[in-house]
């Protein structure tokens, strides 16, 4: 009888350890990725942590009618060049600056695909300014100490979800400092 109680106790203990490990894995999602977001012009939601944890991530607030809109081309080329090594570019259209993303999500998606061949993941239109930032951008801005002040602000996250750098709108996707940071993270 004692033998059976010991076996049951051991199994219960192992089960609790397994449960504990699962709870730790869930809680182990970095704050920067602990968000559920909706794909652009879709009802499909994803958890950033489930989809992109362990990758190098470049998060960019975009706009279709901005002087920097041509950066879509560079972002797509960057994504294509490094995605097999673990880089993902995530685009978040925003109409916060100069009303430069006024169209519907369907129009934004069509514009990005048809004009710039964008294949990197694009998500729902977002508020990125400090005073009304969506949860993801609130975390990015607070942790980096730098909220976007215009379209095409870039946050670079390492494989652990840590913010490694952020770049202003002026910094192009293939700027040497962006490439150097990305390649260092991928090596």
N, C-alpha and C positions, 0 to 999 in steps of 0.2 A: 504494500500500500504506500509506504514511504517512497519507494522507487517511482511509482506513478505520479505522486505529488511532486517529486523533484523534476520529473520529465515535464509535467504540465507547467510548473513554475518556470522552468527553462524556456519552454515554448512561449509562454506569456512574456517573459523578459525579452526574448528575441523579437517578438511581435512589437513590443513597445519601442525597442531600439529602431526597428524598421520604420515605425510610425514617426518616431522622433527625427530620423534622417529625412523622411519625406517632408516633414514640417520645416526642417532647416533648409532644404532645397527651395521650398516655396518662399521662405523668408529671405533667402540668399539673393533675391533679385535686387540689383542696384537701383537706387532711387531714380536714377536717370532713365531706367527702362521699365520701371514699375507703373506702366500706363497702358490703358486699352485705347486704341485709336481706330478710326474708321478709314477704310480705303477711299480714295477720291471717287466721287460719283458712284458710290456703292453703299449697300447696307452692311457689308461684311466688316466685322470688327476683329482686330487681332490684339494680342498682348505683345507688346514690344519685346518683353523679356523672353517669352516663349519662342519668338521668331528670330531675334537678333543677338541674344546673349552669346558672348564669346567671339563676336565679330568686331572689327574696327568699323565705326559708324561715323559718317559725315551727315549731320542734320542741317538742313538749309530751309529758311523761309523764302519762298519764291513769289514771283509776280509776273504776269504776262505782258504788262504794259510799262515796263520800267527800263531805264537806260542800261541796267545790268541783265536784262532778260536773255541776252546772248550767252550768259553764263550757263544756261541750260545745256548748250552744246558741250562745253567743257566738263560739266558735271556728268553728262552721259558718257563722254570719252573716258573720264576718270573711273567711273563705275565699270565700264567694259574692260578697261586695262587691268584693274585690280580685283574684280569680284571673285575670280578663281582663287585668289590668295586670301580672301576673307574680308574684303571691304564691301560695305553696302552704303549707298547714298539714299537718304530719306528726304523727300521733298514735302514741305508743308506750305501750300499756297496761303497767302495772307493779303488781306485788303486793308491793312492797318496804315500803310504809308502812301499818301497821295492818291488814294482810290485807284491803285494800279492793278488790282485784281477784282474788278467789279462783276465779272461774268459768273454764270452758274458753274457748278462743278463739272457739268457735262462739257461746257465750252472750254474750261481750263484743261480738262483731260484731252480733248480733241486737239486743242492748240499745241499742247506739249508733245503729243505723239506725232501729229502731222508736220509741225514746223521744225521740231528739234529731234524727233525720233526717240523721245524719252521712254526708256524701259525701266529705269530704276523706280522703286516703289514711291508712289505719291499718295498723300493722305488728305483728309478733309480740310477744307479751308479753316485756318486757325488764327486765333488772336495771339500775337507774340509780344505786344508791348507790355511793359512792366505793370501798368495800372489795371489791365484786364486780361493778363496772359492766361491762356489755357494751362491746365496742370503741367503738361510736359514742359512748356516754355517757362512756366513759373519756376520749376526746379532747375532747368538749365541756366536761366538768368540769375537765380539766387546763388547757385553753386559756383558759377563762373564769375559772378560779380558784374556781368555784362549782358544786358538785354539788347536785342536787336534795335538799332536806331534807324534801320532802313531795310529794304528787301535784299535778299541774298547774303544775310549774315550766316556764318557757318560755325557749327560746334563740332569738334572732333572728339570722339569717345574711343577709349582703348577697349581691349577685349573684356575687361572687368567692368565696363560701363562708366569708368572714370572720365571726367572731362580733361583731356590732355591739352587742348588749345581751342581758342575760338578766333575767328577771322572776320574782319569787317567786310562790308559789301564791296569795298575797293579791291579786296584780295581775290584774284581770279583762281579758279579751281586748279590750274596747273602752275600756280606761283611756286617758286622753289621752296618757300617755307612750308607750304601745304604738302607738297610731294615728299619733302624730307621727313616731316612728321609721320605721314602715312607709311612710308617705306620703313622707318624705324619701328613702327608698331607692328608691321607685318613680318619683320625679320625675326 
